[in-house]
């Protein structure tokens, strides 16, 4: 068998990088934010926090909140022609317009 090369953050240097002025400590407001069921949210990763991060393919997608699971949320997103459920920590979510 061939060993798997790379992990979950492979090839994400530019995708998960922050702008110069956004670097530093993360905001507790973003870390502790809450969402209601049925609310539209955008998946935008906070690279300083690896816990509760989604797979890199879903970066920038917009989905709806299904329910709260512990401190995380279950999000329903559209991946090409399939609907997928992703469990994401609220620090990686933003309210969508």
N, CA, C and O atoms as a CHARMM CRD file, in Angstrom:
* protein
*
  388
    1    1 UNK  N      0.82800  -1.19000   0.00000 PROA 1      0.00000
    2    1 UNK  CA     0.00000   0.00000   0.00000 PROA 1      0.00000
    3    1 UNK  C      0.87200   1.25400   0.00000 PROA 1      0.00000
    4    1 UNK  O      1.97600   1.26300   0.54500 PROA 1      0.00000
    5    2 UNK  N      0.35900   2.29500  -0.61500 PROA 2      0.00000
    6    2 UNK  CA     1.05800   3.57100  -0.67600 PROA 2      0.00000
    7    2 UNK  C      0.57800   4.44400   0.47900 PROA 2      0.00000
    8    2 UNK  O     -0.62100   4.51200   0.74900 PROA 2      0.00000
    9    3 UNK  N      1.51400   5.11500   1.16300 PROA 3      0.00000
   10    3 UNK  CA     1.12000   5.97300   2.27500 PROA 3      0.00000
   11    3 UNK  C      0.53300   7.28300   1.75100 PROA 3      0.00000
   12    3 UNK  O      0.93800   7.80700   0.71300 PROA 3      0.00000
   13    4 UNK  N     -0.42300   7.78000   2.50300 PROA 4      0.00000
   14    4 UNK  CA    -1.08200   9.02300   2.11000 PROA 4      0.00000
   15    4 UNK  C     -0.15500  10.20400   2.36800 PROA 4      0.00000
   16    4 UNK  O      0.42900  10.30900   3.44700 PROA 4      0.00000
   17    5 UNK  N     -0.01600  11.08500   1.39500 PROA 5      0.00000
   18    5 UNK  CA     0.84000  12.25200   1.51000 PROA 5      0.00000
   19    5 UNK  C     -0.02000  13.46700   1.83300 PROA 5      0.00000
   20    5 UNK  O     -0.98200  13.76700   1.12600 PROA 5      0.00000
   21    6 UNK  N      0.33200  14.15100   2.89400 PROA 6      0.00000
   22    6 UNK  CA    -0.36700  15.38000   3.23600 PROA 6      0.00000
   23    6 UNK  C     -1.54800  15.14800   4.15100 PROA 6      0.00000
   24    6 UNK  O     -2.01000  14.02000   4.32400 PROA 6      0.00000
   25    7 UNK  N     -2.03100  16.23200   4.73600 PROA 7      0.00000
   26    7 UNK  CA    -3.15200  16.18000   5.66400 PROA 7      0.00000
   27    7 UNK  C     -4.31100  17.02200   5.17300 PROA 7      0.00000
   28    7 UNK  O     -4.44900  17.28000   3.97800 PROA 7      0.00000
   29    8 UNK  N     -5.14900  17.44800   6.11800 PROA 8      0.00000
   30    8 UNK  CA    -6.36100  18.18900   5.77300 PROA 8      0.00000
   31    8 UNK  C     -6.06400  19.59200   5.26000 PROA 8      0.00000
   32    8 UNK  O     -6.87200  20.16100   4.52600 PROA 8      0.00000
   33    9 UNK  N     -4.90700  20.16600   5.63700 PROA 9      0.00000
   34    9 UNK  CA    -4.58800  21.54200   5.22700 PROA 9      0.00000
   35    9 UNK  C     -3.58400  21.58700   4.09100 PROA 9      0.00000
   36    9 UNK  O     -2.93500  22.61300   3.89000 PROA 9      0.00000
   37   10 UNK  N     -3.44100  20.51700   3.35500 PROA 10     0.00000
   38   10 UNK  CA    -2.51300  20.46300   2.23600 PROA 10     0.00000
   39   10 UNK  C     -2.96200  21.41500   1.12700 PROA 10     0.00000
   40   10 UNK  O     -4.14900  21.47000   0.80800 PROA 10     0.00000
   41   11 UNK  N     -2.03300  22.15900   0.54100 PROA 11     0.00000
   42   11 UNK  CA    -2.28200  23.10200  -0.55800 PROA 11     0.00000
   43   11 UNK  C     -3.23100  24.22900  -0.15700 PROA 11     0.00000
   44   11 UNK  O     -4.09000  24.62000  -0.94700 PROA 11     0.00000
   45   12 UNK  N     -3.08700  24.75500   1.06100 PROA 12     0.00000
   46   12 UNK  CA    -3.97500  25.81500   1.51900 PROA 12     0.00000
   47   12 UNK  C     -3.19800  27.06200   1.91800 PROA 12     0.00000
   48   12 UNK  O     -3.72100  27.88900   2.66500 PROA 12     0.00000
   49   13 UNK  N     -1.97700  27.22000   1.45000 PROA 13     0.00000
   50   13 UNK  CA    -1.15500  28.35700   1.87800 PROA 13     0.00000
   51   13 UNK  C     -1.83000  29.69000   1.54600 PROA 13     0.00000
   52   13 UNK  O     -1.89900  30.57000   2.40500 PROA 13     0.00000
   53   14 UNK  N     -2.32200  29.85300   0.33300 PROA 14     0.00000
   54   14 UNK  CA    -2.95300  31.12500  -0.02300 PROA 14     0.00000
   55   14 UNK  C     -4.42500  31.15000   0.37400 PROA 14     0.00000
   56   14 UNK  O     -4.96800  32.21100   0.67900 PROA 14     0.00000
   57   15 UNK  N     -5.06700  29.99800   0.37000 PROA 15     0.00000
   58   15 UNK  CA    -6.49800  29.94200   0.66700 PROA 15     0.00000
   59   15 UNK  C     -6.80600  30.32800   2.11100 PROA 15     0.00000
   60   15 UNK  O     -7.77200  31.04600   2.36400 PROA 15     0.00000
   61   16 UNK  N     -5.99500  29.86000   3.05900 PROA 16     0.00000
   62   16 UNK  CA    -6.24200  30.11400   4.46800 PROA 16     0.00000
   63   16 UNK  C     -5.39200  31.24900   5.02800 PROA 16     0.00000
   64   16 UNK  O     -5.39000  31.45800   6.24100 PROA 16     0.00000
   65   17 UNK  N     -4.67100  31.98600   4.18900 PROA 17     0.00000
   66   17 UNK  CA    -3.81900  33.04700   4.71900 PROA 17     0.00000
   67   17 UNK  C     -4.63800  34.31100   4.97100 PROA 17     0.00000
   68   17 UNK  O     -5.61700  34.58200   4.27500 PROA 17     0.00000
   69   18 UNK  N     -4.22100  35.07700   5.97900 PROA 18     0.00000
   70   18 UNK  CA    -4.90900  36.31600   6.33400 PROA 18     0.00000
   71   18 UNK  C     -4.21100  37.50500   5.69800 PROA 18     0.00000
   72   18 UNK  O     -3.03800  37.42500   5.33100 PROA 18     0.00000
   73   19 UNK  N     -4.93400  38.60400   5.57000 PROA 19     0.00000
   74   19 UNK  CA    -4.33600  39.85900   5.16700 PROA 19     0.00000
   75   19 UNK  C     -3.45900  40.37200   6.30900 PROA 19     0.00000
   76   19 UNK  O     -3.63600  39.97500   7.46000 PROA 19     0.00000
   77   20 UNK  N     -2.52100  41.24800   5.99000 PROA 20     0.00000
   78   20 UNK  CA    -1.56600  41.71400   6.98400 PROA 20     0.00000
   79   20 UNK  C     -2.24000  42.36700   8.19800 PROA 20     0.00000
   80   20 UNK  O     -1.83500  42.11800   9.33300 PROA 20     0.00000
   81   21 UNK  N     -3.25000  43.18700   7.97200 PROA 21     0.00000
   82   21 UNK  CA    -3.88800  43.90600   9.07600 PROA 21     0.00000
   83   21 UNK  C     -4.84500  43.04800   9.90000 PROA 21     0.00000
   84   21 UNK  O     -5.26200  43.46900  10.97900 PROA 21     0.00000
   85   22 UNK  N     -5.20600  41.85600   9.42000 PROA 22     0.00000
   86   22 UNK  CA    -6.09400  40.98300  10.17900 PROA 22     0.00000
   87   22 UNK  C     -5.33600  40.00400  11.07100 PROA 22     0.00000
   88   22 UNK  O     -5.95900  39.26500  11.83400 PROA 22     0.00000
   89   23 UNK  N     -4.00600  39.98400  10.99300 PROA 23     0.00000
   90   23 UNK  CA    -3.23200  39.04000  11.79600 PROA 23     0.00000
   91   23 UNK  C     -3.23200  39.44700  13.26000 PROA 23     0.00000
   92   23 UNK  O     -3.44200  40.61500  13.58800 PROA 23     0.00000
   93   24 UNK  N     -2.99800  38.48500  14.13100 PROA 24     0.00000
   94   24 UNK  CA    -2.96900  38.75300  15.56800 PROA 24     0.00000
   95   24 UNK  C     -4.00600  37.91600  16.29100 PROA 24     0.00000
   96   24 UNK  O     -4.47000  36.90000  15.77600 PROA 24     0.00000
   97   25 UNK  N     -4.36500  38.35100  17.48500 PROA 25     0.00000
   98   25 UNK  CA    -5.33500  37.60500  18.29200 PROA 25     0.00000
   99   25 UNK  C     -6.70200  37.61700  17.62100 PROA 25     0.00000
  100   25 UNK  O     -7.10200  38.60500  17.00600 PROA 25     0.00000
  101   26 UNK  N     -7.41000  36.49500  17.75400 PROA 26     0.00000
  102   26 UNK  CA    -8.75300  36.42000  17.17700 PROA 26     0.00000
  103   26 UNK  C     -9.75300  37.04400  18.14100 PROA 26     0.00000
  104   26 UNK  O     -9.51800  37.09600  19.34800 PROA 26     0.00000
  105   27 UNK  N    -10.84500  37.50500  17.60900 PROA 27     0.00000
  106   27 UNK  CA   -11.87400  38.16000  18.39400 PROA 27     0.00000
  107   27 UNK  C    -12.72600  37.12400  19.12800 PROA 27     0.00000
  108   27 UNK  O    -13.14300  36.12800  18.53700 PROA 27     0.00000
  109   28 UNK  N    -12.98200  37.35900  20.41000 PROA 28     0.00000
  110   28 UNK  CA   -13.86100  36.46700  21.16200 PROA 28     0.00000
  111   28 UNK  C    -15.29500  36.56100  20.66400 PROA 28     0.00000
  112   28 UNK  O    -16.06500  35.60800  20.78800 PROA 28     0.00000
  113   29 UNK  N    -15.65100  37.70600  20.10000 PROA 29     0.00000
  114   29 UNK  CA   -16.99300  37.88100  19.55500 PROA 29     0.00000
  115   29 UNK  C    -17.24800  36.88300  18.42100 PROA 29     0.00000
  116   29 UNK  O    -18.32600  36.29400  18.34700 PROA 29     0.00000
  117   30 UNK  N    -16.26400  36.69300  17.54400 PROA 30     0.00000
  118   30 UNK  CA   -16.39800  35.71100  16.46600 PROA 30     0.00000
  119   30 UNK  C    -16.36700  34.29100  16.99200 PROA 30     0.00000
  120   30 UNK  O    -17.04300  33.41100  16.45900 PROA 30     0.00000
  121   31 UNK  N    -15.58600  34.06400  18.03200 PROA 31     0.00000
  122   31 UNK  CA   -15.43800  32.71700  18.59000 PROA 31     0.00000
  123   31 UNK  C    -16.71600  32.24700  19.26600 PROA 31     0.00000
  124   31 UNK  O    -17.03500  31.05900  19.22300 PROA 31     0.00000
  125   32 UNK  N    -17.45700  33.16700  19.89400 PROA 32     0.00000
  126   32 UNK  CA   -18.64500  32.82100  20.67300 PROA 32     0.00000
  127   32 UNK  C    -19.95600  33.20400  19.98700 PROA 32     0.00000
  128   32 UNK  O    -21.00600  33.18200  20.62800 PROA 32     0.00000
  129   33 UNK  N    -19.92000  33.55300  18.70400 PROA 33     0.00000
  130   33 UNK  CA   -21.14700  33.98900  18.02300 PROA 33     0.00000
  131   33 UNK  C    -22.14600  32.83700  17.90800 PROA 33     0.00000
  132   33 UNK  O    -21.76400  31.66600  17.91400 PROA 33     0.00000
  133   34 UNK  N    -23.41700  33.18400  17.80500 PROA 34     0.00000
  134   34 UNK  CA   -24.46800  32.16800  17.72900 PROA 34     0.00000
  135   34 UNK  C    -25.33500  32.41000  16.49700 PROA 34     0.00000
  136   34 UNK  O    -25.46400  33.53700  16.01800 PROA 34     0.00000
  137   35 UNK  N    -25.91900  31.33800  16.00200 PROA 35     0.00000
  138   35 UNK  CA   -26.77100  31.37700  14.81400 PROA 35     0.00000
  139   35 UNK  C    -28.06900  30.64100  15.09300 PROA 35     0.00000
  140   35 UNK  O    -28.11900  29.74600  15.93600 PROA 35     0.00000
  141   36 UNK  N    -29.11900  31.02700  14.37500 PROA 36     0.00000
  142   36 UNK  CA   -30.41500  30.36500  14.50400 PROA 36     0.00000
  143   36 UNK  C    -30.57100  29.33600  13.39600 PROA 36     0.00000
  144   36 UNK  O    -29.88500  29.40400  12.37600 PROA 36     0.00000
  145   37 UNK  N    -31.47200  28.38600  13.59700 PROA 37     0.00000
  146   37 UNK  CA   -31.74200  27.37600  12.58100 PROA 37     0.00000
  147   37 UNK  C    -32.36900  28.03300  11.35500 PROA 37     0.00000
  148   37 UNK  O    -33.24600  28.88800  11.48000 PROA 37     0.00000
  149   38 UNK  N    -31.91500  27.63000  10.17400 PROA 38     0.00000
  150   38 UNK  CA   -32.41900  28.18200   8.92400 PROA 38     0.00000
  151   38 UNK  C    -31.70100  29.42700   8.46300 PROA 38     0.00000
  152   38 UNK  O    -32.01000  29.95000   7.39200 PROA 38     0.00000
  153   39 UNK  N    -30.74400  29.92400   9.24600 PROA 39     0.00000
  154   39 UNK  CA   -30.00600  31.13400   8.89300 PROA 39     0.00000
  155   39 UNK  C    -28.93400  30.81100   7.85500 PROA 39     0.00000
  156   39 UNK  O    -28.31300  29.75000   7.89800 PROA 39     0.00000
  157   40 UNK  N    -28.72600  31.74400   6.91600 PROA 40     0.00000
  158   40 UNK  CA   -27.69800  31.56700   5.88200 PROA 40     0.00000
  159   40 UNK  C    -26.34300  32.00200   6.42700 PROA 40     0.00000
  160   40 UNK  O    -26.21100  33.08700   6.99300 PROA 40     0.00000
  161   41 UNK  N    -25.33300  31.14300   6.25100 PROA 41     0.00000
  162   41 UNK  CA   -23.97800  31.44700   6.72100 PROA 41     0.00000
  163   41 UNK  C    -22.97400  31.12300   5.62300 PROA 41     0.00000
  164   41 UNK  O    -23.20400  30.24200   4.79500 PROA 41     0.00000
  165   42 UNK  N    -21.86000  31.84700   5.62800 PROA 42     0.00000
  166   42 UNK  CA   -20.76700  31.60300   4.69400 PROA 42     0.00000
  167   42 UNK  C    -19.63400  30.91800   5.44800 PROA 42     0.00000
  168   42 UNK  O    -19.32600  31.28700   6.58100 PROA 42     0.00000
  169   43 UNK  N    -19.01500  29.92300   4.82200 PROA 43     0.00000
  170   43 UNK  CA   -17.89600  29.21800   5.41800 PROA 43     0.00000
  171   43 UNK  C    -16.60500  29.94100   5.05100 PROA 43     0.00000
  172   43 UNK  O    -16.12600  29.83000   3.92200 PROA 43     0.00000
  173   44 UNK  N    -16.04800  30.67300   5.99600 PROA 44     0.00000
  174   44 UNK  CA   -14.79300  31.39500   5.81000 PROA 44     0.00000
  175   44 UNK  C    -13.89000  31.04200   6.98000 PROA 44     0.00000
  176   44 UNK  O    -14.16700  31.43100   8.11400 PROA 44     0.00000
  177   45 UNK  N    -12.82400  30.31700   6.72000 PROA 45     0.00000
  178   45 UNK  CA   -11.99200  29.73600   7.76700 PROA 45     0.00000
  179   45 UNK  C    -11.20500  30.78700   8.53200 PROA 45     0.00000
  180   45 UNK  O    -10.75700  31.78500   7.96700 PROA 45     0.00000
  181   46 UNK  N    -11.04700  30.54700   9.81400 PROA 46     0.00000
  182   46 UNK  CA   -10.14100  31.30600  10.67500 PROA 46     0.00000
  183   46 UNK  C     -8.88700  30.44200  10.81400 PROA 46     0.00000
  184   46 UNK  O     -8.90900  29.45500  11.54900 PROA 46     0.00000
  185   47 UNK  N     -7.78700  30.79000  10.12200 PROA 47     0.00000
  186   47 UNK  CA    -6.62600  29.90400  10.07400 PROA 47     0.00000
  187   47 UNK  C     -5.90800  29.72400  11.40600 PROA 47     0.00000
  188   47 UNK  O     -5.12900  28.78300  11.55800 PROA 47     0.00000
  189   48 UNK  N     -6.15300  30.60700  12.37400 PROA 48     0.00000
  190   48 UNK  CA    -5.49700  30.47000  13.67200 PROA 48     0.00000
  191   48 UNK  C     -6.11600  29.35700  14.51000 PROA 48     0.00000
  192   48 UNK  O     -5.50400  28.90200  15.47600 PROA 48     0.00000
  193   49 UNK  N     -7.32400  28.91100  14.15400 PROA 49     0.00000
  194   49 UNK  CA    -8.02600  27.86700  14.91200 PROA 49     0.00000
  195   49 UNK  C     -8.24700  26.67700  13.98300 PROA 49     0.00000
  196   49 UNK  O     -8.95900  26.78800  12.98400 PROA 49     0.00000
  197   50 UNK  N     -7.63400  25.53700  14.31500 PROA 50     0.00000
  198   50 UNK  CA    -7.79900  24.35400  13.47500 PROA 50     0.00000
  199   50 UNK  C     -8.98500  23.50300  13.90400 PROA 50     0.00000
  200   50 UNK  O     -9.53600  22.75500  13.09600 PROA 50     0.00000
  201   51 UNK  N     -9.38200  23.60800  15.16400 PROA 51     0.00000
  202   51 UNK  CA   -10.47500  22.78900  15.68400 PROA 51     0.00000
  203   51 UNK  C    -11.79600  23.20500  15.04100 PROA 51     0.00000
  204   51 UNK  O    -12.10300  24.39400  14.95700 PROA 51     0.00000
  205   52 UNK  N    -12.56400  22.23900  14.59500 PROA 52     0.00000
  206   52 UNK  CA   -13.87400  22.52200  14.02000 PROA 52     0.00000
  207   52 UNK  C    -13.82500  23.10300  12.62700 PROA 52     0.00000
  208   52 UNK  O    -14.80000  23.70600  12.18000 PROA 52     0.00000
  209   53 UNK  N    -12.69700  22.93800  11.91700 PROA 53     0.00000
  210   53 UNK  CA   -12.56600  23.46200  10.55700 PROA 53     0.00000
  211   53 UNK  C    -13.09300  22.43500   9.55100 PROA 53     0.00000
  212   53 UNK  O    -12.99000  21.22800   9.77400 PROA 53     0.00000
  213   54 UNK  N    -13.64400  22.91000   8.47200 PROA 54     0.00000
  214   54 UNK  CA   -14.21600  22.06600   7.42500 PROA 54     0.00000
  215   54 UNK  C    -13.14000  21.69000   6.40000 PROA 54     0.00000
  216   54 UNK  O    -12.00300  22.14900   6.50300 PROA 54     0.00000
  217   55 UNK  N    -13.48700  20.87300   5.42900 PROA 55     0.00000
  218   55 UNK  CA   -12.57100  20.48600   4.36200 PROA 55     0.00000
  219   55 UNK  C    -12.35700  21.66300   3.41900 PROA 55     0.00000
  220   55 UNK  O    -13.26700  22.46700   3.21800 PROA 55     0.00000
  221   56 UNK  N    -11.18000  21.77100   2.84700 PROA 56     0.00000
  222   56 UNK  CA   -10.79100  22.95600   2.07600 PROA 56     0.00000
  223   56 UNK  C    -11.64200  23.19600   0.82300 PROA 56     0.00000
  224   56 UNK  O    -11.69900  24.32600   0.33800 PROA 56     0.00000
  225   57 UNK  N    -12.28500  22.19000   0.30100 PROA 57     0.00000
  226   57 UNK  CA   -13.12400  22.35800  -0.88700 PROA 57     0.00000
  227   57 UNK  C    -14.32300  23.26000  -0.61500 PROA 57     0.00000
  228   57 UNK  O    -14.82700  23.91400  -1.52800 PROA 57     0.00000
  229   58 UNK  N    -14.78400  23.29800   0.63300 PROA 58     0.00000
  230   58 UNK  CA   -15.99100  24.04200   0.97800 PROA 58     0.00000
  231   58 UNK  C    -15.71400  25.49400   1.34700 PROA 58     0.00000
  232   58 UNK  O    -16.63500  26.19000   1.77300 PROA 58     0.00000
  233   59 UNK  N    -14.48000  25.97900   1.20100 PROA 59     0.00000
  234   59 UNK  CA   -14.11800  27.34000   1.58600 PROA 59     0.00000
  235   59 UNK  C    -14.84400  28.35700   0.70300 PROA 59     0.00000
  236   59 UNK  O    -14.74200  28.30100  -0.52300 PROA 59     0.00000
  237   60 UNK  N    -15.57100  29.27700   1.31900 PROA 60     0.00000
  238   60 UNK  CA   -16.31100  30.30100   0.59200 PROA 60     0.00000
  239   60 UNK  C    -17.72900  29.92500   0.24100 PROA 60     0.00000
  240   60 UNK  O    -18.45400  30.75600  -0.30500 PROA 60     0.00000
  241   61 UNK  N    -18.16000  28.71200   0.52700 PROA 61     0.00000
  242   61 UNK  CA   -19.52500  28.28000   0.20600 PROA 61     0.00000
  243   61 UNK  C    -20.52100  28.89000   1.19400 PROA 61     0.00000
  244   61 UNK  O    -20.17000  29.23700   2.32200 PROA 61     0.00000
  245   62 UNK  N    -21.75100  29.01000   0.75100 PROA 62     0.00000
  246   62 UNK  CA   -22.84000  29.49800   1.58800 PROA 62     0.00000
  247   62 UNK  C    -23.79300  28.35000   1.84600 PROA 62     0.00000
  248   62 UNK  O    -24.16000  27.62200   0.92400 PROA 62     0.00000
  249   63 UNK  N    -24.19400  28.18700   3.09800 PROA 63     0.00000
  250   63 UNK  CA   -25.11200  27.11600   3.46600 PROA 63     0.00000
  251   63 UNK  C    -26.10000  27.59300   4.51200 PROA 63     0.00000
  252   63 UNK  O    -26.07700  28.75200   4.92600 PROA 63     0.00000
  253   64 UNK  N    -26.97500  26.67800   4.93700 PROA 64     0.00000
  254   64 UNK  CA   -27.97500  26.99600   5.94500 PROA 64     0.00000
  255   64 UNK  C    -27.69600  26.19400   7.20900 PROA 64     0.00000
  256   64 UNK  O    -27.24000  25.05200   7.15000 PROA 64     0.00000
  257   65 UNK  N    -27.97600  26.80700   8.34600 PROA 65     0.00000
  258   65 UNK  CA   -27.77500  26.14400   9.63300 PROA 65     0.00000
  259   65 UNK  C    -28.91800  25.17100   9.86400 PROA 65     0.00000
  260   65 UNK  O    -30.08700  25.55600   9.82000 PROA 65     0.00000
  261   66 UNK  N    -28.58000  23.89900  10.11200 PROA 66     0.00000
  262   66 UNK  CA   -29.59900  22.89400  10.41000 PROA 66     0.00000
  263   66 UNK  C    -29.86800  22.80900  11.90600 PROA 66     0.00000
  264   66 UNK  O    -31.01400  22.90300  12.34800 PROA 66     0.00000
  265   67 UNK  N    -28.79000  22.62900  12.68900 PROA 67     0.00000
  266   67 UNK  CA   -28.95200  22.53900  14.14000 PROA 67     0.00000
  267   67 UNK  C    -27.61500  22.76400  14.81600 PROA 67     0.00000
  268   67 UNK  O    -26.57000  22.80800  14.16700 PROA 67     0.00000
  269   68 UNK  N    -27.66600  22.90600  16.13000 PROA 68     0.00000
  270   68 UNK  CA   -26.45400  23.09200  16.92400 PROA 68     0.00000
  271   68 UNK  C    -26.04500  21.74600  17.50400 PROA 68     0.00000
  272   68 UNK  O    -26.88000  21.01000  18.02900 PROA 68     0.00000
  273   69 UNK  N    -24.76200  21.42900  17.40700 PROA 69     0.00000
  274   69 UNK  CA   -24.22200  20.18800  17.95400 PROA 69     0.00000
  275   69 UNK  C    -23.10500  20.54700  18.92600 PROA 69     0.00000
  276   69 UNK  O    -21.97700  20.80100  18.50200 PROA 69     0.00000
  277   70 UNK  N    -23.39800  20.57100  20.20600 PROA 70     0.00000
  278   70 UNK  CA   -22.40600  20.96400  21.19700 PROA 70     0.00000
  279   70 UNK  C    -22.06400  22.42700  21.01700 PROA 70     0.00000
  280   70 UNK  O    -22.93700  23.29200  21.09700 PROA 70     0.00000
  281   71 UNK  N    -20.77300  22.70800  20.77000 PROA 71     0.00000
  282   71 UNK  CA   -20.38000  24.09900  20.52000 PROA 71     0.00000
  283   71 UNK  C    -20.32800  24.40100  19.02900 PROA 71     0.00000
  284   71 UNK  O    -20.06700  25.54200  18.64700 PROA 71     0.00000
  285   72 UNK  N    -20.57000  23.40200  18.17200 PROA 72     0.00000
  286   72 UNK  CA   -20.49500  23.57000  16.71700 PROA 72     0.00000
  287   72 UNK  C    -21.89500  23.60100  16.10500 PROA 72     0.00000
  288   72 UNK  O    -22.90200  23.43400  16.79200 PROA 72     0.00000
  289   73 UNK  N    -21.92200  23.82000  14.79000 PROA 73     0.00000
  290   73 UNK  CA   -23.17900  23.84500  14.04700 PROA 73     0.00000
  291   73 UNK  C    -23.11300  22.88900  12.87200 PROA 73     0.00000
  292   73 UNK  O    -22.05900  22.69500  12.26600 PROA 73     0.00000
  293   74 UNK  N    -24.26800  22.28700  12.55700 PROA 74     0.00000
  294   74 UNK  CA   -24.37600  21.44200  11.37300 PROA 74     0.00000
  295   74 UNK  C    -24.91000  22.31500  10.23600 PROA 74     0.00000
  296   74 UNK  O    -25.99300  22.89100  10.33700 PROA 74     0.00000
  297   75 UNK  N    -24.12800  22.40400   9.15000 PROA 75     0.00000
  298   75 UNK  CA   -24.44400  23.27900   8.02600 PROA 75     0.00000
  299   75 UNK  C    -24.74200  22.42300   6.80000 PROA 75     0.00000
  300   75 UNK  O    -24.01800  21.46900   6.51400 PROA 75     0.00000
  301   76 UNK  N    -25.80000  22.75900   6.08300 PROA 76     0.00000
  302   76 UNK  CA   -26.14300  22.07800   4.83800 PROA 76     0.00000
  303   76 UNK  C    -25.65200  22.93700   3.68200 PROA 76     0.00000
  304   76 UNK  O    -26.07400  24.08400   3.53300 PROA 76     0.00000
  305   77 UNK  N    -24.74700  22.37500   2.85200 PROA 77     0.00000
  306   77 UNK  CA   -24.20400  23.11100   1.71000 PROA 77     0.00000
  307   77 UNK  C    -24.44500  22.33200   0.43600 PROA 77     0.00000
  308   77 UNK  O    -24.71000  21.13000   0.46200 PROA 77     0.00000
  309   78 UNK  N    -24.34800  23.03500  -0.68200 PROA 78     0.00000
  310   78 UNK  CA   -24.50000  22.43300  -2.00200 PROA 78     0.00000
  311   78 UNK  C    -23.11100  22.24900  -2.59100 PROA 78     0.00000
  312   78 UNK  O    -22.40700  23.22900  -2.83500 PROA 78     0.00000
  313   79 UNK  N    -22.70600  20.99700  -2.82500 PROA 79     0.00000
  314   79 UNK  CA   -21.41200  20.69500  -3.42800 PROA 79     0.00000
  315   79 UNK  C    -21.68300  20.10100  -4.80700 PROA 79     0.00000
  316   79 UNK  O    -21.97100  18.91100  -4.93300 PROA 79     0.00000
  317   80 UNK  N    -21.58900  20.93800  -5.83800 PROA 80     0.00000
  318   80 UNK  CA   -21.96100  20.59400  -7.21300 PROA 80     0.00000
  319   80 UNK  C    -23.42900  20.19800  -7.23400 PROA 80     0.00000
  320   80 UNK  O    -24.27900  21.07100  -7.06000 PROA 80     0.00000
  321   81 UNK  N    -23.77400  18.93100  -7.43700 PROA 81     0.00000
  322   81 UNK  CA   -25.19100  18.56000  -7.48900 PROA 81     0.00000
  323   81 UNK  C    -25.62100  17.75900  -6.26100 PROA 81     0.00000
  324   81 UNK  O    -26.69200  17.15200  -6.27200 PROA 81     0.00000
  325   82 UNK  N    -24.81000  17.74500  -5.20800 PROA 82     0.00000
  326   82 UNK  CA   -25.14900  17.01800  -3.99100 PROA 82     0.00000
  327   82 UNK  C    -25.28200  17.97600  -2.81900 PROA 82     0.00000
  328   82 UNK  O    -24.58300  18.98600  -2.74900 PROA 82     0.00000
  329   83 UNK  N    -26.17900  17.65600  -1.90600 PROA 83     0.00000
  330   83 UNK  CA   -26.27300  18.38800  -0.64900 PROA 83     0.00000
  331   83 UNK  C    -25.44400  17.64900   0.37500 PROA 83     0.00000
  332   83 UNK  O    -25.54200  16.42700   0.49600 PROA 83     0.00000
  333   84 UNK  N    -24.62500  18.38300   1.11500 PROA 84     0.00000
  334   84 UNK  CA   -23.75900  17.76800   2.11300 PROA 84     0.00000
  335   84 UNK  C    -23.91500  18.48200   3.44200 PROA 84     0.00000
  336   84 UNK  O    -24.17300  19.68400   3.49300 PROA 84     0.00000
  337   85 UNK  N    -23.75500  17.72000   4.52000 PROA 85     0.00000
  338   85 UNK  CA   -23.80600  18.26200   5.86700 PROA 85     0.00000
  339   85 UNK  C    -22.39100  18.36000   6.39300 PROA 85     0.00000
  340   85 UNK  O    -21.62500  17.39800   6.32500 PROA 85     0.00000
  341   86 UNK  N    -22.04200  19.52700   6.92000 PROA 86     0.00000
  342   86 UNK  CA   -20.70200  19.78800   7.43900 PROA 86     0.00000
  343   86 UNK  C    -20.85100  20.29500   8.86600 PROA 86     0.00000
  344   86 UNK  O    -21.70800  21.13400   9.14200 PROA 86     0.00000
  345   87 UNK  N    -20.01900  19.79000   9.77500 PROA 87     0.00000
  346   87 UNK  CA   -20.02800  20.24600  11.15400 PROA 87     0.00000
  347   87 UNK  C    -18.89200  21.24700  11.32700 PROA 87     0.00000
  348   87 UNK  O    -17.72500  20.91100  11.12800 PROA 87     0.00000
  349   88 UNK  N    -19.24100  22.49200  11.70300 PROA 88     0.00000
  350   88 UNK  CA   -18.28000  23.59000  11.70600 PROA 88     0.00000
  351   88 UNK  C    -18.38600  24.36600  13.01800 PROA 88     0.00000
  352   88 UNK  O    -19.47900  24.57700  13.54200 PROA 88     0.00000
  353   89 UNK  N    -17.23700  24.78400  13.53600 PROA 89     0.00000
  354   89 UNK  CA   -17.19700  25.64700  14.72000 PROA 89     0.00000
  355   89 UNK  C    -17.59700  27.06300  14.29300 PROA 89     0.00000
  356   89 UNK  O    -17.28100  27.46600  13.17300 PROA 89     0.00000
  357   90 UNK  N    -18.28100  27.82900  15.14700 PROA 90     0.00000
  358   90 UNK  CA   -18.75700  29.16600  14.74800 PROA 90     0.00000
  359   90 UNK  C    -17.66500  30.16900  14.40900 PROA 90     0.00000
  360   90 UNK  O    -17.95700  31.17700  13.76500 PROA 90     0.00000
  361   91 UNK  N    -16.42100  29.93800  14.81500 PROA 91     0.00000
  362   91 UNK  CA   -15.35000  30.87400  14.47200 PROA 91     0.00000
  363   91 UNK  C    -15.07800  30.86500  12.97600 PROA 91     0.00000
  364   91 UNK  O    -14.51200  31.82200  12.44800 PROA 91     0.00000
  365   92 UNK  N    -15.47200  29.79500  12.28000 PROA 92     0.00000
  366   92 UNK  CA   -15.26300  29.67100  10.83800 PROA 92     0.00000
  367   92 UNK  C    -16.48600  30.07300  10.03000 PROA 92     0.00000
  368   92 UNK  O    -16.52900  29.83300   8.82300 PROA 92     0.00000
  369   93 UNK  N    -17.48500  30.68000  10.66800 PROA 93     0.00000
  370   93 UNK  CA   -18.72400  31.05400   9.99800 PROA 93     0.00000
  371   93 UNK  C    -18.93300  32.57000  10.02900 PROA 93     0.00000
  372   93 UNK  O    -18.53500  33.24300  10.97900 PROA 93     0.00000
  373   94 UNK  N    -19.56200  33.09200   8.97900 PROA 94     0.00000
  374   94 UNK  CA   -19.96700  34.49800   8.91300 PROA 94     0.00000
  375   94 UNK  C    -21.40800  34.53300   8.42500 PROA 94     0.00000
  376   94 UNK  O    -21.82100  33.67500   7.64500 PROA 94     0.00000
  377   95 UNK  N    -22.17600  35.51700   8.87900 PROA 95     0.00000
  378   95 UNK  CA   -23.55100  35.66900   8.40500 PROA 95     0.00000
  379   95 UNK  C    -23.52700  36.10200   6.94900 PROA 95     0.00000
  380   95 UNK  O    -22.80600  37.03100   6.58500 PROA 95     0.00000
  381   96 UNK  N    -24.31200  35.43500   6.11600 PROA 96     0.00000
  382   96 UNK  CA   -24.36800  35.75800   4.68800 PROA 96     0.00000
  383   96 UNK  C    -25.48200  36.76100   4.42600 PROA 96     0.00000
  384   96 UNK  O    -26.48600  36.78500   5.13800 PROA 96     0.00000
  385   97 UNK  N    -25.29700  37.59400   3.39300 PROA 97     0.00000
  386   97 UNK  CA   -26.29500  38.59200   3.03900 PROA 97     0.00000
  387   97 UNK  C    -27.40000  37.95400   2.23200 PROA 97     0.00000
  388   97 UNK  O    -28.34600  38.63500   1.83300 PROA 97     0.00000
